[in-house]
Amino acid sequence: MRIQNIEIGSSDILLKTPFKTALRTVNTLESIIVRVTTESGMVGYGETAPTEAITGDSKHSILDALEVISRCMIEKDIENKERLLSLVHHTVEKNFNAKSAIEIALYDLWSQMAEMPLYRYLGGEKNLFKTGITISLNTKEIMVADALEAVKNGFESLKIKLGDDPIEDISRVEAIYWAVGKQISLKLDANQGWSPEETVRFLADLEKKAIAVELIEQPVKREDFEGLKAIKERSTTPILADESIFSPEDARVLLEMQAVDLINIKLDKCGGIYKALEIADICQEYGVQCMIGCMLEGAISVGAAAHMASARAEMITLYDLDAPILCKESPVIGGAVFEGADIRLSEKFGLGIKDIKNVKWLTNIHKGTSNNR
Ligand SMILES: [Mg+2]
């Protein structure tokens, strides 16, 4: 069965409130959608969203890379999984957003053909998850109010965005900790905002104030592996690598160095499900637990991430898949259900997506367009 056409489109989804980190402020989620159709009429959906400050890929560069990869895939046999994965991962260098989007659509198709939900196709059993939620970087007062609101809405794990000033950041964490109570798990994410020395001082200050946090995520610049290791050696708070880990190779280097305690896997960073599974397997070798995270992405790709996490449930024990619940409205019909802190995977074959509303289809690649680039 051949791939007949690949459509690429975009959908702007408004957020309930602006999303703020040490790296950026965002009001709208710019979802990029891929729809792969086979000659028998089977449809697979994929998605990604530009996060230039992290992956380096803009909307336009993603659209361009998707076109290049798609052109190579037209008329190829959908059942030749090895060949298609090779085309996804080797047609262009880097461009992990584009690779992830198109690969999700392929996995959607492969699991539909196997007549299984994607998580079962990947070997998973878990179909219910509880996600934490992000508290955007803001004034202390707004962050406390947002944290209280999240707890009221049933969230038991908060990821607090920090990273603009270690002194101010301490008072933010302190205020939130005492406001929400000890039973709520606090994860801190500085998004590369501090130096190793500032991080060690910050964590020592927290300890002095008897404020317990579950982990600290990516406090220093992504390339500063030695800095991460120095922090790990000098503090007891678990260190989670996020921006430092794009590829399975990054994971192996960091874990071999014993530079971090935990790893955050995101499909948009590593180029999709295949590499994400590989990173989880490397973590298993080293006995290191993982978080499954997401960028500001829509329900298709975040749902796909949850399916992937189900397949490695023994290693992926932390869930940070809140992007769809930060949106005012999801354009996706069917698929995973995101309700408050709960994520429920669809039992339909594949991702279980029926349709998507409000997509502006930009390109339709088919046989006639496959070789004219
Ligand atoms: Mg992060």
Residues whose N, C-alpha, C, O or C-beta is under 5 A from the ligand:
A	BS01	MG	D189 E217 D242
